[in-house]
Amino acid sequence: MKIYADNAATTKMSRTAIDAMIPYMEEVYGNPSSLYEVGQRAKEALESAREEIAGIINASPQEIFFTSGGSEADNQALRSAAAFGARKGKKHIISSAFEHHAILHTLNRLEKEGFEVTLLPVHENGIVVPQELEAAIREDTCLVTIMTANNEIGTIQPISEIGEICRRKGVIFHTDAVQAMGHLPIDVKEWKVDMLSASAHKFHGPKGVGFLYAKKGTVLTNLIEGGAQEKGKRAGTENVPGIMSMAAALKEAAEGIDRNIAHQSALRDRLIAGLSEIPHSALNGDAVRRLPGNVNFCFEGIEGESLLLLLDDKGICASSGSACTSGSLDPSHVLLAIGRVHDVAHGSLRLTLGEEISEEEVDYIIKSVKEVVEYLRSFSPVWRDLMAGKSPFIL
Ligand SMILES: *Cc1c(COP(=O)(O)O)cnc(C)c1O
């Protein structure tokens, strides 16, 4: 069996998304800034994609700015709010401890440039407490940025409550909705967000394209200077095939959203129940307020990397919170943020299911993970010490 269970890392492009690109490479290949017909047709298509996307999140087309993906949208949102705040002498930013690195690394940069950053705790369940956020807001707070759903543990934040607080306090609110877009219903008006980031490759669209929603009246700062594309806020000839494909992928996701949420959450819960049978294991993050396809566990006494390699042998693509594979020995900042100690955080496994996942596949994952964890524990010195009572079990 071959099972791709790493949809939080990226998704397979849908047939609809692939088909939507082709005419804009073969026929309507003009530059949208050109005045002749093939250019103007590209321009019209681009604006229809903007309208389609805006409609899905209850925004106006003028509020959608196309970018090269989620990271760029995050960077531009933070830079824009920071620059706007600084002009008014406001240099305090509130975020959370478990944001994506596109947010955290930009915040590090802003700190070096004289901004002060408060990172709210996300507690054991992986959810920000709105009252704590409200208490952290100061006179000089220029931005609150809290992700809609976490990319590792899938927990969903109380975005509309946070939006309500920020609106009342007059603070700009940005949310990184990259993991949520196409997977949860999104309404920027109801949520009272000022800016929101999204990326096509997380909802079966192509890589290298995304968008920033910026509420009318939000002052944007350019990251890329050049031509007058995107109302002068993001220079560079538009990625027309990518944008057309993104709009088609989002439309498809939005149409199937209720069915997908029901199907995926049922199988997610089956997977959680199955893996919970493994002794000394624990689910990471809230069991209910989480993305429909996200399962993340810690298993005591094993290393996440070995787990991944053995699962790969069984045809299962998954991911681990410990970042050894990406060249660092630090465990995931997300797992540390929910209070997992280093040793436990190292033995983590993230399985992010696709919309087409079947019960049979979930049962195969459960069986395989059980086998692999047992096998790895059979020769783990850490596990031997735990079993001998030399060190206490944590989970
Ligand atoms: C994937 C991801 C990003 C980055 O998006 P790219 O399009 O890959 O740059 C940002 N934030 C979150 C939460 C993500 O999951």
The ligand as an ORCA input file, in Angstrom:
! r2SCAN-3c Opt
* xyz 0 1
  C       3.158     25.971      4.433
  C       2.931     27.061      5.395
  C       3.446     28.352      5.179
  C       4.340     28.673      4.016
  O       3.676     28.658      2.801
  P       4.532     28.554      1.444
  O       3.537     28.746      0.358
  O       5.116     27.177      1.444
  O       5.555     29.623      1.494
  C       3.144     29.335      6.088
  N       2.377     29.091      7.165
  C       1.859     27.868      7.411
  C       0.989     27.662      8.600
  C       2.119     26.810      6.544
  O       1.618     25.607      6.798
*
